[in-house]
């Protein structure tokens, strides 16, 4: 099971003290054009070919471009026992203060 965070509430949610990892599932070019501050880039296709790259006890917050790949990643990692969060609708709809350009 995982929790979905509406993209419009992401800033408030991060400010409440999220301490886990933030995983950007977009390709490397999209990541370097702008991403959530503190995010790690694991392109979706590469991550699904080697899912064991994400280990540990920390919660995982996934986002992608439109929300579909993060949903798939959340389903997978939740089944593996991780505490996961999905950012609904993806970064296309984000215009908050944690966007780095």
C-alpha positions in Angstrom: 0.0 0.0 0.0 1.2 3.5 -0.6 0.0 7.1 -0.1 -0.7 9.5 -3.0 0.3 13.1 -2.5 -1.5 15.6 -4.7 1.1 17.7 -6.6 -0.5 20.9 -5.4 0.2 19.8 -1.8 3.8 18.7 -2.3 5.5 21.8 -0.9 3.4 21.6 2.3 4.1 17.9 2.6 7.8 18.4 2.2 7.8 21.2 4.8 6.1 19.0 7.3 9.4 17.1 7.6 9.6 14.3 5.0 13.0 12.6 5.6 13.0 9.8 3.1 14.5 9.7 -0.4 12.9 11.6 -3.3 13.2 9.6 -6.6 12.8 11.3 -10.0 11.9 8.6 -12.6 12.3 10.8 -15.6 15.2 10.5 -18.1 18.5 12.2 -17.3 17.8 15.2 -19.7 14.5 16.0 -18.1 16.1 15.7 -14.7 18.8 18.2 -15.5 16.3 20.6 -17.0 14.6 20.8 -13.6 13.8 18.6 -10.6 12.6 18.7 -7.0 15.4 19.9 -4.7 17.2 16.9 -3.2 15.8 14.3 -5.7 17.9 11.4 -7.0 17.5 10.5 -10.6 16.7 6.9 -11.5 15.1 6.7 -14.9 12.1 4.4 -14.8 13.3 1.9 -17.4 16.7 1.6 -15.8 15.2 1.3 -12.3 12.8 -1.5 -13.3 15.8 -3.4 -15.0 17.7 -3.2 -11.7 15.2 -2.5 -8.9 17.6 -3.7 -6.2 19.5 -0.4 -6.6 17.0 1.1 -4.1 17.7 -0.5 -0.7 17.4 0.5 2.9 14.7 1.4 5.4 14.0 5.0 4.3 10.7 5.9 2.8 10.6 6.5 -1.0 8.8 9.4 -2.7 8.4 8.8 -6.4 7.5 11.2 -9.1 7.7 11.3 -12.9 6.4 13.5 -15.7 2.7 12.7 -15.7 2.2 10.3 -12.7 1.9 6.9 -14.5 5.5 5.6 -14.0 5.6 6.7 -10.4 2.4 4.8 -9.8 4.0 1.6 -11.3 7.1 2.1 -9.2 5.0 2.6 -6.0 3.1 -0.6 -6.7 6.3 -2.5 -7.2 8.2 -1.2 -4.1 5.2 -1.4 -1.8 4.9 -5.1 -2.7 8.6 -5.4 -1.7 7.8 -3.9 1.8 9.0 -0.3 1.3 7.1 2.7 2.7 6.3 4.5 -0.6 4.6 7.7 -1.7 3.3 8.7 -5.1 3.2 12.3 -6.4 0.0 12.5 -8.3 0.0 14.0 -11.8 3.7 14.3 -12.0 6.1 17.1 -12.4 4.3 18.6 -15.4 1.9 20.2 -12.9 4.4 21.3 -10.3 5.3 25.0 -9.9 6.3 25.0 -6.3 9.3 26.5 -4.6 11.3 23.2 -4.5 11.8 23.1 -8.3 15.4 23.5 -9.2 16.3 24.7 -12.7 
